[in-house]
Amino acid sequence: MKTFVAERYWPGVSITEAEAVMARETEAAEAMRVEGKSIRVIHSTLVQEDETVMSLVESESERDVAELGRRAGVPIDRIMPA
Protein backbone atom coordinates (compact mmCIF):
# COMPACT_ATOMS: atom_id res chain seq x y z
CA MET A 1 0.00 0.00 0.00
CA LYS A 2 0.96 3.63 -0.47
CA THR A 3 0.74 6.31 2.19
CA PHE A 4 -1.16 9.56 1.60
CA VAL A 5 -1.85 12.77 3.50
CA ALA A 6 -5.50 13.77 3.22
CA GLU A 7 -6.05 17.46 3.97
CA ARG A 8 -9.34 19.19 4.69
CA TYR A 9 -9.57 22.96 5.01
CA TRP A 10 -12.42 23.52 7.44
CA PRO A 11 -13.02 27.11 8.62
CA GLY A 12 -14.38 27.31 12.14
CA VAL A 13 -13.89 23.62 12.91
CA SER A 14 -14.14 22.70 16.58
CA ILE A 15 -12.32 19.89 18.34
CA THR A 16 -15.64 18.08 18.81
CA GLU A 17 -16.46 18.30 15.09
CA ALA A 18 -12.99 17.13 14.10
CA GLU A 19 -13.15 14.17 16.51
CA ALA A 20 -16.53 13.14 15.09
CA VAL A 21 -15.17 13.19 11.54
CA MET A 22 -12.11 11.23 12.60
CA ALA A 23 -14.37 8.55 14.09
CA ARG A 24 -16.53 8.43 10.94
CA GLU A 25 -13.39 8.21 8.83
CA THR A 26 -12.22 5.16 10.79
CA GLU A 27 -15.66 3.55 10.43
CA ALA A 28 -15.68 4.28 6.70
CA ALA A 29 -12.26 2.65 6.29
CA GLU A 30 -13.52 -0.44 8.11
CA ALA A 31 -16.55 -0.63 5.81
CA MET A 32 -14.34 -0.24 2.74
CA ARG A 33 -12.09 -3.07 3.95
CA VAL A 34 -15.16 -5.31 4.28
CA GLU A 35 -15.84 -4.48 0.62
CA GLY A 36 -12.34 -5.65 -0.29
CA LYS A 37 -10.50 -2.32 -0.40
CA SER A 38 -7.06 -2.06 1.21
CA ILE A 39 -7.29 1.14 3.25
CA ARG A 40 -6.36 2.16 6.78
CA VAL A 41 -6.37 5.46 8.66
CA ILE A 42 -3.05 5.65 10.49
CA HIS A 43 -3.63 8.94 12.31
CA SER A 44 -5.65 12.13 12.08
CA THR A 45 -5.04 15.51 13.64
CA LEU A 46 -6.62 18.93 13.85
CA VAL A 47 -4.39 21.93 13.22
CA GLN A 48 -6.76 24.44 14.74
CA GLU A 49 -4.73 27.56 13.89
CA ASP A 50 -4.86 26.59 10.20
CA GLU A 51 -8.48 25.33 10.40
CA THR A 52 -7.27 22.08 8.87
CA VAL A 53 -7.87 18.41 9.60
CA MET A 54 -5.16 16.13 8.23
CA SER A 55 -5.19 12.36 8.05
CA LEU A 56 -2.41 9.93 7.26
CA VAL A 57 -3.94 7.09 5.24
CA GLU A 58 -2.59 3.87 3.76
CA SER A 59 -4.38 2.89 0.56
CA GLU A 60 -3.86 1.39 -2.85
CA SER A 61 -5.07 4.55 -4.59
CA GLU A 62 -5.84 8.24 -4.26
CA ARG A 63 -9.33 7.47 -5.50
CA ASP A 64 -10.01 5.28 -2.47
CA VAL A 65 -8.76 8.04 -0.15
CA ALA A 66 -11.20 10.46 -1.80
CA GLU A 67 -14.00 7.91 -1.35
CA LEU A 68 -13.07 7.64 2.32
CA GLY A 69 -13.64 11.38 2.69
CA ARG A 70 -17.01 11.21 0.95
CA ARG A 71 -18.14 8.36 3.18
CA ALA A 72 -16.99 10.20 6.30
CA GLY A 73 -19.15 13.15 5.27
CA VAL A 74 -16.39 15.71 4.79
CA PRO A 75 -14.75 15.67 1.36
CA ILE A 76 -10.98 15.91 1.21
CA ASP A 77 -9.58 19.09 -0.34
CA ARG A 78 -6.14 17.78 -1.16
CA ILE A 79 -4.53 14.34 -1.29
CA MET A 80 -0.74 14.09 -1.40
CA PRO A 81 1.65 11.15 -1.37
CA ALA A 82 3.42 11.01 1.99
Short mmCIF file of the C-alpha atoms (twelve columns), coordinates in Angstrom:
data_MODEL
# 
_entry.id   MODEL 
# 
loop_
_atom_site.group_PDB 
_atom_site.id 
_atom_site.type_symbol 
_atom_site.label_atom_id 
_atom_site.label_alt_id 
_atom_site.label_comp_id 
_atom_site.label_asym_id 
_atom_site.label_seq_id 
_atom_site.Cartn_x 
_atom_site.Cartn_y 
_atom_site.Cartn_z 
_atom_site.pdbx_PDB_model_num 
ATOM 1  C CA . MET A 1  0.000   0.000  0.000  1 
ATOM 2  C CA . LYS A 2  0.955   3.628  -0.467 1 
ATOM 3  C CA . THR A 3  0.742   6.315  2.192  1 
ATOM 4  C CA . PHE A 4  -1.158  9.557  1.600  1 
ATOM 5  C CA . VAL A 5  -1.851  12.768 3.498  1 
ATOM 6  C CA . ALA A 6  -5.504  13.774 3.223  1 
ATOM 7  C CA . GLU A 7  -6.050  17.463 3.968  1 
ATOM 8  C CA . ARG A 8  -9.341  19.189 4.694  1 
ATOM 9  C CA . TYR A 9  -9.567  22.955 5.011  1 
ATOM 10 C CA . TRP A 10 -12.422 23.519 7.444  1 
ATOM 11 C CA . PRO A 11 -13.025 27.111 8.618  1 
ATOM 12 C CA . GLY A 12 -14.379 27.313 12.142 1 
ATOM 13 C CA . VAL A 13 -13.889 23.616 12.909 1 
ATOM 14 C CA . SER A 14 -14.135 22.696 16.580 1 
ATOM 15 C CA . ILE A 15 -12.320 19.889 18.343 1 
ATOM 16 C CA . THR A 16 -15.642 18.079 18.811 1 
ATOM 17 C CA . GLU A 17 -16.461 18.299 15.089 1 
ATOM 18 C CA . ALA A 18 -12.988 17.126 14.102 1 
ATOM 19 C CA . GLU A 19 -13.146 14.173 16.509 1 
ATOM 20 C CA . ALA A 20 -16.532 13.138 15.088 1 
ATOM 21 C CA . VAL A 21 -15.174 13.192 11.538 1 
ATOM 22 C CA . MET A 22 -12.106 11.227 12.599 1 
ATOM 23 C CA . ALA A 23 -14.367 8.551  14.095 1 
ATOM 24 C CA . ARG A 24 -16.529 8.427  10.944 1 
ATOM 25 C CA . GLU A 25 -13.387 8.208  8.830  1 
ATOM 26 C CA . THR A 26 -12.216 5.156  10.785 1 
ATOM 27 C CA . GLU A 27 -15.661 3.551  10.431 1 
ATOM 28 C CA . ALA A 28 -15.682 4.281  6.697  1 
ATOM 29 C CA . ALA A 29 -12.259 2.652  6.286  1 
ATOM 30 C CA . GLU A 30 -13.517 -0.439 8.108  1 
ATOM 31 C CA . ALA A 31 -16.550 -0.634 5.807  1 
ATOM 32 C CA . MET A 32 -14.340 -0.237 2.738  1 
ATOM 33 C CA . ARG A 33 -12.088 -3.072 3.947  1 
ATOM 34 C CA . VAL A 34 -15.156 -5.311 4.283  1 
ATOM 35 C CA . GLU A 35 -15.838 -4.476 0.618  1 
ATOM 36 C CA . GLY A 36 -12.343 -5.646 -0.289 1 
ATOM 37 C CA . LYS A 37 -10.498 -2.318 -0.400 1 
ATOM 38 C CA . SER A 38 -7.057  -2.059 1.209  1 
ATOM 39 C CA . ILE A 39 -7.289  1.139  3.252  1 
ATOM 40 C CA . ARG A 40 -6.358  2.164  6.776  1 
ATOM 41 C CA . VAL A 41 -6.375  5.458  8.659  1 
ATOM 42 C CA . ILE A 42 -3.048  5.655  10.490 1 
ATOM 43 C CA . HIS A 43 -3.631  8.936  12.311 1 
ATOM 44 C CA . SER A 44 -5.648  12.133 12.075 1 
ATOM 45 C CA . THR A 45 -5.039  15.508 13.644 1 
ATOM 46 C CA . LEU A 46 -6.624  18.931 13.855 1 
ATOM 47 C CA . VAL A 47 -4.386  21.935 13.218 1 
ATOM 48 C CA . GLN A 48 -6.764  24.445 14.745 1 
ATOM 49 C CA . GLU A 49 -4.732  27.563 13.889 1 
ATOM 50 C CA . ASP A 50 -4.862  26.590 10.203 1 
ATOM 51 C CA . GLU A 51 -8.477  25.332 10.399 1 
ATOM 52 C CA . THR A 52 -7.268  22.075 8.865  1 
ATOM 53 C CA . VAL A 53 -7.873  18.409 9.599  1 
ATOM 54 C CA . MET A 54 -5.161  16.132 8.232  1 
ATOM 55 C CA . SER A 55 -5.191  12.358 8.045  1 
ATOM 56 C CA . LEU A 56 -2.407  9.933  7.256  1 
ATOM 57 C CA . VAL A 57 -3.943  7.088  5.237  1 
ATOM 58 C CA . GLU A 58 -2.593  3.869  3.756  1 
ATOM 59 C CA . SER A 59 -4.378  2.885  0.565  1 
ATOM 60 C CA . GLU A 60 -3.861  1.388  -2.853 1 
ATOM 61 C CA . SER A 61 -5.068  4.553  -4.591 1 
ATOM 62 C CA . GLU A 62 -5.842  8.243  -4.256 1 
ATOM 63 C CA . ARG A 63 -9.330  7.467  -5.499 1 
ATOM 64 C CA . ASP A 64 -10.008 5.278  -2.465 1 
ATOM 65 C CA . VAL A 65 -8.759  8.036  -0.152 1 
ATOM 66 C CA . ALA A 66 -11.201 10.462 -1.796 1 
ATOM 67 C CA . GLU A 67 -13.996 7.905  -1.347 1 
ATOM 68 C CA . LEU A 68 -13.071 7.639  2.323  1 
ATOM 69 C CA . GLY A 69 -13.642 11.382 2.690  1 
ATOM 70 C CA . ARG A 70 -17.009 11.210 0.953  1 
ATOM 71 C CA . ARG A 71 -18.138 8.363  3.185  1 
ATOM 72 C CA . ALA A 72 -16.986 10.199 6.304  1 
ATOM 73 C CA . GLY A 73 -19.154 13.153 5.273  1 
ATOM 74 C CA . VAL A 74 -16.392 15.709 4.786  1 
ATOM 75 C CA . PRO A 75 -14.751 15.666 1.359  1 
ATOM 76 C CA . ILE A 76 -10.981 15.908 1.210  1 
ATOM 77 C CA . ASP A 77 -9.583  19.094 -0.343 1 
ATOM 78 C CA . ARG A 78 -6.135  17.776 -1.163 1 
ATOM 79 C CA . ILE A 79 -4.533  14.335 -1.293 1 
ATOM 80 C CA . MET A 80 -0.737  14.092 -1.405 1 
ATOM 81 C CA . PRO A 81 1.648   11.151 -1.367 1 
ATOM 82 C CA . ALA A 82 3.424   11.011 1.986  1 
# 
